[in-house]
Amino acid sequence: MTSSRTLHLAAELAPGAGDRPGGPSAARTAAPAASGAAARTVALARLAEAAGLDFLTHDDSFTRPGLDALAVLARVAPETRSVGLVPTVTTTHTEPFHVQAAVATLDWVSRGRAGWRIAVSPTGAEARLFGRRPAPPTAELWQEAGEVAEVSRRLWDSWEDDAEIRDTATGRFVDRRKLHHVNFQGATFSVTGPSIVPRPPQGNPVTVVDATRPAARDTAAHHADVALIRASSAEEAAALRAELHQGARAHGRDPRQLRVLLSATVDLDAYEGGPGALAELIAGWHGGGAVDGFHLVPAVPERDLERFTAGTVVPLRDRGLFRTSYEGTTLRDHLGLVRPVSQYATEAPATTGARA
């Protein structure tokens, strides 16, 4: 079965993504390798961009050794032109106001190609790094993560698109009438606003949530632009996609504005049939409506990402299933998502991205 829907492809950049080494000694061991991390990541990002991938994720956590994912992708941004950049950003033990400002800054640095993959910190070891509170139950952490996503969206909207006037004659930089207090009260924090960063190029950077665990699913349905899932069959993936769409409707959202991607860790040296067989699987699951695309988590990025782009993406292109070039300039364009109107603006029509 062939689908006329756009196929979306993404990949993970961090080596050993999903591992959670547990302590300062691991971080010290990894420190000497950190000096070459940025150059390595730039090379991988350029490889993915040449293949036309929608976006790249970069995993992170408070106990993962290595450089901060958001800072690394800010370094990658000026070295690339089109591919989306999505660092993992942990919402536990962090200040929502600072988190949203950092993500908005990445969107400006990348000229509209930023996203963020929301994560939580459920362990006592991570809580002890900060010493501010014990680790709450996972369900509470995801509820808090949803509130961080909500207040971030409000803060991104707190500057209307034309709030900056930069009038040198009068010395006025901003029209204060177009800045808005968000006055958000959550269960664990409150934010008055407005943001200190002008509204990002995409309006709202793309929000990604790994919806593999049931505790994260409602947050994904409510707030995500992209939900990542894991499934062992097309039927299981289709059921998860349907569940997320149903949840989006329950939250008053248009489920057509939610992309659901299968996230799979793949060792292409061991994968039966190699990259070509993976292309067949992607085409089949997408064509059958099970998922909107595929998020590769390569076992060894330097090896597997190159094999994926050459041996999987190229056959999909040759069959007319994947783009040969980028049609838009922003990550929302790549994903076919609308640029949202500021909820505080009085007159601002929505604009659409590429075909979904």
Secondary structure, DSSP 8 states (H G I E B T S, - for coil): ----S--EEEEE-STTTT----SHHHHHHHGGGGGGHHHHHHHHHHHHHHTT-SEEEE---TTS-SS-HHHHHHHHGGG-SSSEEEEEEE-TTS-HHHHHHHHHHHHHHTTS-BEEEEE---SHHHHHHHTSS----HHHHHHHHHHHHHHHHHHHHSB-TT-EEEETTTTEEE-GGGB----EE-SS-EE----SS---TTSS-EEEEE--SHHHHHHHHHH-SEEEE--SSHHHHHHHHHHHHHHHHHTT--GGG-EEEEEEEE-TTTSTTHHHHHHHHHHHHHHTTS-SEEEEEESSHHHHHHHHIIIIIHHHHHTTSS-SS-SSSSHHHHHT--B---TT-SS---B--S--
